[in-house]
Amino acid sequence: MERALKKHLAKTTKKKYFVIFNCSKKFTLTLVCKYLGVSRFGYLQWLKNGKPMNKNYNRILAIKIKLIFHLFKKRFGYNMMTLLLNKYFN
């Protein structure tokens, strides 16, 4: 567990919460919170109120956007990107 979480010790509290969210299936919640120095109640409140960085993030869509962005040599903005996404990926 120390190897997996050691690099996240100096991060901000929100980033620690994301680490706990990702590692909660591997390790117990109490143990991870204690190791990172975050209260369990604070983490549970953060889960209840929502995860703003993770809420609307879609990895597959992000990969498609990057592909189109680099394919057309970084020329197009928001409107053209949406048109191309609808055309190529529906």
C-alpha positions, -999 to 999 in steps of 0.1 A, spaced: 0 0 0 28 24 8 42 21 -28 8 28 -43 1 59 -21 35 73 -13 35 98 -42 2 112 -32 12 124 3 21 160 -7 -10 166 -29 -40 188 -21 -69 174 -2 -91 171 -33 -65 151 -51 -61 129 -21 -99 123 -22 -96 112 -58 -68 88 -49 -89 73 -21 -118 70 -46 -96 51 -70 -79 29 -44 -110 21 -22 -115 -12 -40 -79 -24 -32 -76 -12 4 -99 -4 32 -112 31 35 -101 37 70 -66 25 63 -61 47 32 -76 78 49 -53 73 79 -22 69 57 -29 100 36 -39 121 67 -74 128 56 -105 124 78 -129 97 68 -159 120 74 -144 146 50 -140 120 23 -176 108 27 -189 144 26 -169 149 -6 -185 118 -21 -220 130 -10 -216 165 -24 -201 153 -57 -168 149 -74 -164 181 -95 -132 170 -114 -146 136 -121 -183 144 -126 -185 151 -164 -153 136 -176 -155 110 -203 -122 93 -212 -134 79 -245 -147 112 -256 -114 129 -246 -94 104 -266 -116 111 -297 -112 149 -293 -74 146 -290 -73 124 -321 -93 149 -342 -73 178 -327 -40 164 -337 -53 149 -370 -63 184 -383 -31 200 -370 -45 219 -341 -65 243 -362 -101 240 -352 -120 254 -323 -151 243 -303 -177 246 -331 -157 227 -358 -146 201 -333 -183 193 -324 -192 191 -361 -163 167 -367 -171 146 -337 -206 142 -349 -195 134 -384 -168 108 -376 -180 93 -343 -217 100 -343 
